[in-house]
Amino acid sequence: MSFTLHNFESNIPEKILRRGQDYFEAGAVTSLEPAGKGEWLAMVEGSAEYEVSLRMSGDRVREAECDCPYDGGVCKHVVAVLYALRQQGTSPAPKKQRKKTGKTHFEEVLLKVDADEMRDFIRKMKAEDERFGDRFLLYFADKAPGLDVTGKYRSMIRQIIRRYSNRGFIDYSSTFGLSREMYKVLRDAEDALAGKNYRQAAEVAEVVAEELASVFEGCDDSAGNISEILIRAIAVLRELSQLDTLAPPLRTQMLDFIDAVLQNRHWFDYGDFGYELLSVAESLAVHAYPERFLSLLDKLAKTHTGKYTGFRQEFFLTSKIRFLATVGREAESAQLIAGHMDMDDVRAIAVQRAIDERQFGEAKKLLQEGIELARQRSHPGIVHRWELVLLDIARQEHDLEAERHFAKKFAFDRGVNVEHYQAWKNTYSEQEWPGVIEAYIQATIEGVRKRPRQFAWEDPEQSLFFHLSPVFIQEAQWERLLQFMPADPSLDLLHNIHPYLAHRYPKEMLALYLPALQKQAEQASNRKEYYNLAKNMKKVMQDIDGSHEPVRRMANELIQKYPRRPAMIEELTKGVLGRKG
C-alpha cells in the first residue's frame, strides 16, 4: 500500500471511495486520535462500531487496517478516516489521555454509588426520558415475566424510525443514524441468543426485521445501511432455526411469523430478504412441520403472479421439489419434475439426479432437449449452462473426444478462459500439443483475414491480436506476441502485455509507449487524468531499460507546450521529473 492523503482517490475503487465519502460526510467518524509517531486510531460508526488504524510517513499512508469483515482491500471505513484526516491535518492536539481519564472517573464514581442512590438516579432518568425507562425494562426483561417485550420493542423501533423520517420518507443521510440506533436494538437479540434466552432473541429479531422491512418503500437505502441490519436480524433467526434444542412452541411461533410477513410482497421486491426468510422457514420445518413449509410455498406461488414473476414462480416450485425429496416424498417430487420440464431449474434437478445415479445416457438426453429448447427461445446463457454439464459428464465417462470438444469451445467462447484452455491442453500429450495449438493459430489467422468486414472501422489486425494474444501468453511465445501487435496500440492494450514484454523487448515497447503517452497527454483535461498520465510515464521509466531520458524529455516538452495547465505541470514535475515544482 502506497498512497498519500492527497491522491488516495486515484488508488481506491470508485464504489468504495463513494461509500467512504458518504460515511465521512454523515459524521460516521466518531473519533480520530494519534496513537504514536505516525500512527492514528479512529472509530467509525456503521452497522457496528469499527476501529481503523493507520500508519503514516508524513502524508503517505503505509498501512491501513479495519476490524470490519470486508476482505477486499481498503474498505469504506478506512476511506472515511482518510477524508477525516485530510480535513483535520496530521498534527492535532492529543486527546487520548483526556478520554482515558474520563473513563477512569466514570468507573470510580460508579463503584462508589450505593443501591439507593442508583435507584433514585434511574427513577430521575426515567422521568426525564421515557426511552430510558423502556431500555431499562427491556434490559431486565427476564425479571418482569408479564412484560410485553415484543410490544415494547415495536414501540421503541417505531419511535426511532419516526425520528429519522421526513413526512414518511427516510433520506440517504438519515439511514446512517437510523442504522446505528437499530444496531443497538438488534444487539439485544444477539446478546439474548448468546445467553441462550432463545425466546427473547427470536422476538427482538422478528420485530426488528418486520419494522425495518416496512420502511423500504419510503427509504433511500443506496448505502445499504438498513439492508445490513435486516440481514443481521435474519441471521439471528437462522441461527435459532438450526438449533436442535429449540423448543417446539418457539419453532411454531417463528414459522407463524415468517408465514405472516411473507404474504407482503415487499420482502421480495426490495432484495433477497424474502428468500432468506424462506430458508429459515425450511430449516424450522424440515424435521417436524413439513406441511407448514409446503403450504407456505403454495401460498406464495399464488400470490406472486403477473409480469416479471416467472423467476419467483420457478424458485418456489424448485424449492418445493427439493424439500419433498429431503423429507422422503420422492414420488411427489418426481411428479412435479415431470410436469414442469420446460423450466430450466427444474430440468437441472432432473439432470443432477440422473448424474448422481450415474445414468449418464438419461442425463445427456435431458441436456440435449434443454439445449434445443434454449436455442428456440434464444437463450445462449442456458445453452452454455447445459454444455458445461455435458463437459462434466464427458470427464466422468472418460469420453476424450467430447471432453476436448467442450473444453476447446469454452476456452475460446468468450475471449480466452485460462481454466478451460489448460483443461483442453491437458487432454493432449506434450508431443501432440505443439501441432494442435499451431493448427489452431493458423486456422484463426486464416479465418480472421478472410472474414469480410461488417463495419468500415473494423481492423482485422486488432481482431487477430485480440484472438491470439492470450494464446501466445499461455504458450510463452513472446516474439509472436510482439510480432502480432497492431499498429498504434492503445495504452490499455500496452498495459495488458506490459508484464510479458517490457523487460524482454525494452526498445520495441518504448517505441510503442511514447506515441501512446503523447496521445494520452493531448486528451487529458483534469487533475485525475494528469495524475494518471504521470503514473503511466513513471511506470515506463521504472520497468523499461533506456526509457528515462526519452520520457523525461517528453515531460519537459509537455510542460513547455502547455504552460496554462498548472495541474499537468505540477503532476509531471512531481511524478516524472522528481522535483517539487
ZANU-222544 format. One line per field, with one value per residue (C-alpha): x negated, y negated, z. Coordinates in steps of 0.001 Angstrom, whole numbers, plus 500000, padded with zeros to 6 digits. Example, Ala and Ser with C-alpha at 12.3 -4.5 7.8 and 13.67 -1.06 7.14 Angstrom:
<nodes>
xx	[487700_486330]
yy	[504500_501060]
zz	[507800_507140]
</nodes>
This chain:
<nodes>
xx	[500000_498512_500625_500974_503775_503846_504082_505782_508884_506906_505906_509241_512215_514864_517676_515665_514484_518044_519370_516460_517053_520722_519727_517378_519965_522579_520288_519638_516011_516667_513063_509664_506571_502790_501526_497797_495380_497038_499865_503578_506595_510167_513656_516229_519937_521612_523962_521487_518595_515338_511755_509450_505673_503322_499524_498200_494901_495664_498794_498072_500222_498067_500618_504368_506374_510018_511653_514757_515393_514605_511702_511334_508513_509201_512739_515238_514409_510728_511745_513940_510968_508682_511122_511366_507586_507087_509586_508156_504463_501852_500910_503989_503871_503654_506882_506174_505203_508297_510532_508827_509021_512748_513399_511439_513523_516724_515669_514541_517859_519876_518194_518904_522671_524852_528078_530478_528606_528638_532424_533031_530919_532777_536164_534959_533715_536995_538971_536836_536685_539319_536972_534519_537265_538068_534420_534150_537218_536089_532591_534057_536990_536209_537153_540594_542476_545632_543827_544942_541416_542482_544821_542154_539568_542062_542961_539291_538359_541248_540175_536645_537946_540131_537139_535287_538298_539334_543015_542749_539535_536076_533420_529945_528049_530646_530068_526672_528097_531090_528875_526660_529656_531216_527977_528144_531637_530588_527654_530224_531280_527677_526912_530047_529002_525530_527128_529459_532545_533940_537470_536300_533730_536471_538963_536470_535067_538590_539786_536568_536929_540635_540431_537372_538812_541831_539730_538063_540723_540114_536371_533218_531046_528463_525717_527044_527346_530899_530289_527303_529358_532158_529686_528273_531754_532499_529126_530276_533442_531414_529088_532101_533703_530633_530675_531698_532704_535151_538460_541398_543625_540907_540297_544038_544059_541200_542967_546132_544126_542486_545768_547472_544830_544017_547566_546362_544559_542139_539986_539185_539387_536505_533815_533312_534830_537882_535724_533529_536570_537819_534560_535122_538652_537343_534810_537551_539978_537814_537916_541321_543562_543104_546691_546228_543395_545151_548285_546247_544668_548092_549480_546506_546879_550497_549601_546654_548341_548225_545474_541831_542681_541523_538288_540165_542623_539734_537939_540988_541513_537901_537836_540895_539357_536150_537965_540236_537155_535485_538419_538596_541555_539714_542789_544400_541091_540670_544253_543638_540432_542132_544860_542501_539560_539982_538427_534627_534097_536498_534656_531397_532753_533679_530262_528431_530451_529598_525899_525967_527386_524759_527468_525368_527346_530557_528737_527363_530790_532300_529462_529776_533520_532749_530200_532702_535374_532952_531933_535553_536003_532728_531219_527459_526673_528804_527132_523781_525060_526149_522951_520876_522743_522035_518337_518549_520268_517614_514932_516804_517280_513670_515033_511864_513369_516308_514084_511766_514700_516306_513065_511878_515284_515279_511613_512440_516157_515813_512270_509936_510794_507482_509028_510728_507686_505491_508147_508154_504343_504210_506142_503048_499560_496524_495607_499072_499792_497425_499003_502536_502059_500176_503049_505451_503284_503074_506803_507546_505229_506846_510371_509902_508140_510682_513729_515424_515657_519088_518114_515643_513878_513116_509380_508519_505110_506736_509164_506335_504355_507442_507920_504297_502504_503921_502701_499213_499177_500271_497650_494921_494478_493212_491733_495016_496899_494770_494950_498761_499038_501335_500048_500689_501763_503778_502395_504869_503510_499922_500740_502129_498954_496546_495711_494637_492732_491453_488259_487858_488186_487492_486565_489634_492003_490662_491250_494895_495363_494115_496826_499489_498360_498284_501872_502907_501308_503162_506506_506030_508048_508265_506162_507037_506112_502838_502048_502714_500500_497633_498223_498037_494857_493256_494234_492479_489352_489320_489812_488228_484467_483329_486627_485609_484221_486934_489761_488242_487721_491372_492410_490345_491767_495311_494590_493324_496208_498991_497972_501641_502167_500724_502177_500430_497182_497403_498101_495355_492835_493519_494273_491911_489133_488937_488960_491204_492062]
yy	[500000_496675_493554_490178_488206_486102_488798_491803_491264_492477_495735_496934_498401_495785_497648_497997_494397_493097_495070_493993_490361_490787_492159_489224_486624_488282_487869_491578_490969_490509_490252_489724_489558_490052_493330_492749_491386_491653_493811_492987_494695_493915_495221_495367_495974_498269_501115_501628_499592_500380_499500_498196_497867_496017_495921_492805_491357_487684_487626_491053_493964_497036_499334_499172_501739_502032_504694_504883_508166_506672_508585_506805_504383_500815_500646_497779_497190_496614_494220_492247_491900_490787_487986_487034_486998_484965_482405_482325_482455_484730_482603_482283_481763_485156_486385_489913_489073_486969_489744_492361_490176_489563_493304_493865_491229_492903_496279_494714_492936_495988_498110_495512_495241_497354_499170_496485_493726_495799_496370_492650_491850_494398_493000_489481_490553_492319_489213_487126_489617_492309_494098_494664_496405_498652_499606_500367_502602_504457_504978_506634_508283_511639_510091_508982_512128_510228_507630_507349_507493_507506_504551_502551_503180_502426_499103_498221_499069_497058_494065_494398_494641_491548_489544_490210_489791_486657_486860_490619_490722_491660_489935_491225_489422_490335_494061_493806_492574_494895_497945_497002_496864_500012_501907_501122_502643_505695_506224_507177_510100_511163_510946_512958_515616_515802_516107_518913_516770_518007_516641_513075_513422_514515_511843_508990_510200_510656_507184_505568_507408_506694_502978_502347_504234_501943_498807_499899_498416_494978_495121_494327_497229_496954_497039_500438_499406_500636_503783_504661_504524_506561_509214_509466_509826_512687_514211_514408_516225_518582_519472_520190_522359_524582_525379_528967_527860_525174_525739_526789_523853_521355_523177_522876_519202_518441_520294_518294_515067_515966_517210_513937_511429_513121_512528_508945_508854_506109_508801_509975_506622_504861_507524_511178_510898_512991_515813_515638_515926_518864_520707_520076_521475_524562_525163_524810_527121_529874_532244_531672_529397_530205_529341_525832_525125_526732_524727_521522_522205_522840_519605_517628_519181_517983_514510_513839_513854_511362_509709_510315_513042_516052_516349_516363_518983_521187_520630_521625_524719_525906_525271_527489_530226_530276_530107_533030_535101_534028_535240_538559_537840_538784_539775_536342_534667_536717_535956_532216_532535_534446_531817_528815_529822_526585_524761_524704_525036_527984_529649_529045_531040_533937_533843_533819_536772_538754_537916_538853_542239_542472_542658_540595_541524_540172_537043_536333_536854_534311_531882_532132_531482_528498_527121_527358_525642_522875_522263_521964_519348_517570_518166_518630_518468_521563_523366_522576_523864_527216_527659_527173_530122_532147_531396_532664_535854_536365_536271_538747_541092_540609_539570_537882_536665_534962_533540_531993_530591_528797_527736_526090_524485_522941_521973_519546_518946_515508_514276_516881_518801_519930_522750_524332_523638_525640_528364_528612_528660_531390_533768_533986_535294_532983_534354_533793_530333_528122_529353_528940_525345_524333_525668_523572_520451_520860_521549_518412_516264_517554_517150_513575_512355_513921_512730_509772_506531_505691_502096_499673_499062_502763_503565_507219_506883_505663_508577_511035_509751_509977_513653_514798_512737_514841_517983_516520_515602_519072_520653_518109_517197_513693_512917_513702_511627_508644_509548_509537_506232_503898_500548_497621_499742_498149_497694_500274_502837_501975_502313_505808_507093_504947_507689_510047_507795_504748_506423_508744_506157_502757_500910_502080_501465_497943_497162_498216_496460_492983_492163_493682_491469_488455_489157_489531_486162_484440_485836_485233_482320_482596_483326_487022_487542_485639_487791_490980_489664_489082_492508_494217_492343_493262_496919_496956_495408_497986_501080_500351_500008_496925_495079_492455_489862_490091_489996_487106_485255_485796_484471_481293_480815_481135_478590_476159_476898_476433_473520_472852_476279_475825_479121_481019_479177_479995_483709_484132_482123_484105_487555_487798_485247_485790_482107_480227_477566]
zz	[500000_498980_498507_500163_501787_498608_495930_497568_495396_492373_494112_495509_493565_492848_494636_497884_497576_497193_500163_502341_501429_502332_505733_506313_505293_507523_510545_510991_512053_515763_516965_515355_517539_517331_518776_518471_515924_512522_513883_514151_515644_514648_515384_512587_513149_510636_511392_514249_515605_513797_514712_511994_512404_510066_509881_508157_506921_506577_504419_502889_504080_504663_506307_506920_508864_509892_512059_509845_507950_504493_502880_499547_500439_501552_502993_503199_506886_506076_503281_505698_508067_505208_504363_508044_508479_505325_506595_510123_509250_510782_513814_516078_519810_521545_523150_524290_527848_528467_527157_529308_532433_531872_531626_534858_536650_535472_536859_540140_540677_539626_542272_544971_544290_546597_545623_546899_545086_541905_542156_542713_539659_537484_538554_537715_534276_533532_534483_532113_529248_528703_526290_529111_531072_528132_527669_531382_531332_528228_529568_532667_530854_532465_535814_534560_533381_532426_530294_526654_525246_521600_522089_523904_521190_518422_520042_520549_516943_515512_517580_516203_512631_513103_514362_511114_508795_506988_506030_505911_503845_505153_503054_502276_505049_507692_507119_508803_512116_511885_511334_514289_516630_515182_515660_519377_519457_517437_519751_522421_520204_519605_523336_524163_521644_523169_526628_525413_526016_522707_523011_523574_520784_518373_519441_519136_515794_514412_515336_514047_510735_510350_511169_509000_506032_506179_505551_502309_500056_501576_502081_500111_501231_498467_501131_502288_505941_506509_504472_506632_509846_508271_507107_510640_512128_509735_510656_514295_513191_511001_513858_516061_513371_513250_516973_517706_521206_520042_521840_519579_520688_519733_516452_515718_516719_514300_511490_512203_511981_508670_507201_508103_506993_503677_502490_501913_498572_499593_501237_497708_495909_497703_497893_498761_502231_501361_500005_503114_505390_503320_504005_507737_507440_505653_508419_511051_509258_507836_510818_512372_510303_506594_505704_507088_504670_501686_502439_502618_499214_497670_499097_497788_494332_494227_495464_493155_489783_486946_484936_485922_488445_486410_488375_491682_490475_489383_492689_494748_492607_492721_496485_496810_494648_496688_500018_499118_498308_501555_503653_501770_499488_496307_494278_494707_493903_490711_489644_489916_487908_485122_484834_484648_482460_480486_483469_483364_487122_487264_484379_486272_489221_486935_485264_488578_489863_486737_487155_490853_489851_487068_484440_482035_478951_480507_481701_478202_476659_479074_478369_474588_474877_477116_474624_471771_473864_474887_471270_470244_472982_472044_475488_474833_478558_479179_476260_477874_481219_479770_477735_480891_482380_479245_479746_483322_482140_479451_482147_484328_481365_480176_476779_475466_472191_473898_476634_474017_472083_475014_476728_473499_472951_476428_476179_473353_473825_475445_474975_476471_479610_481110_483151_480143_477947_480302_480507_476694_476610_479259_477005_474740_475365_475366_471950_470449_471793_469707_466472_467849_469025_465881_463771_465859_465407_461637_461331_463369_461186_458014_459374_460588_457450_455089_457038_455314_457299_458653_459511_457924_461234_461810_461917_461133_462822_466044_465887_465239_468203_470418_469476_469522_472183_475067_473277_472819_476508_477594_475343_476268_472584_473345_469945_468209_470801_469775_466083_466022_467891_465901_464742_467109_470113_472917_476417_477701_475259_476196_479889_479238_477603_479675_482247_479459_477046_478976_480189_477196_474410_476024_472827_470917_473834_474385_470707_471177_474510_473551_470953_473221_476117_473811_472816_476463_477250_474418_475589_479336_480760_484568_487654_487791_484132_484586_487608_485584_482765_485208_486766_483357_482424_485747_485250_481862_483408_486202_484035_480644_480304_478420_478909_481488_479108_476402_478954_480918_477635_476779_480196_479703_476206_477539_480285_477646_475291_477867_480138_481011_482518_486021_487264_484450_485127_488835_488295_485681_487692_490852_489420_486431_486915_490685_491563_493999_491451]
</nodes>
